[in-house]
Amino acid sequence: MSTVGAGIPEPPRDEPNSAWLSEEELSEARRRLPLLYVEAVPVRVDGLGVVTHVGVLLRANPAGEITRTLVSGRVMFGETIRDALFRHLEKDLGPMAFPLLPASPVPFQVAEYFPIPGLSAYVDERQHAVALAYVVPVTGTCEPRQDALELTWVTPAEASSPTFHAELEGGRGSLLRAALASVGVLG
């Protein structure tokens, strides 16, 4: 189906991965419209499905500060939410993480990030973004990749600590708290 008549240009056919924006295009898009993201809180569960550990990434942000964060990334044009979630989990946790994606990917929360502090609990100085957030059990071996320095597994009680939440960037401590509450292990 052509989208040219609808005012939406078709992606170039000769580009191998036309779903990616160039840095210039991404910068322009970030200035003009909200972008869709997925965020995942990786967890380990026991035989009854009760969360026993929560995984949080340690990384250096663009300012060079070491912070904690969650698995997160953009949804590409033409990509399903499920595919985006799987891609970012594999990208951040490694190919042997073996995430168990839900049969019906319904987020526990929709987080709206603004470049201006105070408009919501979530801040992203680069852009206005909307993130669909999921709790995702992982069963395999996690070896962080990309810009993650390490993956730290903590108990739900440790993850519930206000001190721990303060270490998470962009208000993600609030998102982690909501994740723990959604699975009944908020300490």
Secondary structure, 3 states (H helix, E strand, C coil): CCCHHHCCCCCCCCCCCCCCCCHHHHHHHHHHCCEEEEEEEEEEECCCCCEEEEEEEEEECCCCCEEEECEEEECCCCCCHHHHHHHHHHHHHCCCCCECCCCCCCCCEEEEEECCCCCCCEECCCCCEEEEEEEEEECCCCCCCCCEEEEEEECHHHHCCHHHHHCEHHHHHHHHHHHHHHCCCCC
